Amino acid sequence: MRKVFLSLFTCIVFLTALLANTTSLNKYDAQFVQISKVKHKNEDYYVVMMSRKDNHIKAKYFAAADFDGTTVPNRFKKWSAGKNLVCVTSGTYMDNSNQPVGLTIDNGVVVNKNLTNQFDGLVIVYATGGIAISNLKDKDLTLSGGGIDASKKFDLRGSSWDVNTFVKWSESQEATVFQTHLLVYKNQLKVFPNGSKEPRERRFLAVGKDANGNTVHAIVHKPQYSSLYEGSKSVLEFLNEVEEINVTFMINLDTGMQDVFSLYNKDGSTNGLIAGKLSANSAVNLLTYYFE
């Protein structure tokens, strides 16, 4: 009887250890991240759908090298140690000197204070891991925290006082800010047919609400070559009709000179469904998603 008990006890200990080891391999909870390939209207869409429910999925942006000379890849390498990564991608546009174009603030540190009229999208990545965007044309940017009146609407293109106040707020909140092309805003296309007609594969970041009212972040890769307008239009239709997402905003992710993208499975292994031509070691800026 004692031998039977010892054998049973040994099996329980072994199974417990095995389950604990299996659980430790999971880098993120798959219920918050869905990776899929979907065909719609005879075109393929590679999708990374991330739910912000319960705030487990978070974003972090590295806009530029530190003032001490630490490069974006080295900043990312240090920060990512022990992090549960979902994906890593290149972000906004850079000039010929590899400096970000437009107003840029990195974790509360001003990198470029010059607002550009070239891009209407002002992206704010909060220290808490959320992302928001404002259409600068609407002149209705609102802020919360840091002693700011939440009802105040900021016009960054029309008021230098508003710009200075916004920069000070970003510094106090350790926010990250950058400008980019705004392709979709409030579920409406903002890019026009007379834009870039260069056909290429396209990759987008869209944020919106799903059918249950939850905030979701979706990275959609469209391998079939298309213009920026056609690609944006078809991806918006796909997100509306297939994924049932009301898109708050959508921006472009580089598939050209800065084609950096890495995707990970829940166990931390690399998922090759979407892969950039360059590694994070070549990046001049990086947008990362991780699970916490």
ABEGO torsion letter per residue (X at the ends): XAAAAAAAAAAAAAAAAAAAAAAAABABBAAABBBBBBBBGGBBBBBBBBBABGGABBBBBBABBBAAGBBAAAAAAAAABGBBBABBBBBBBBBAAGBBBEBBBBGGBBABABBBAABABBBBBBAAGBBBBBBAAAGABBBBEGGBBAABBBBAAABAAAAAAAAAAAAAAGBBBBBBBBABBGGBBABBAABBABBBBBBBBBBBBBAAGBBBBBBBBBABBBBAAAAAAAAAAAAAAAAGBBBABBBBBBABABBBBBBBBAAGBBBAABBBABBAAABABBBBBBBX
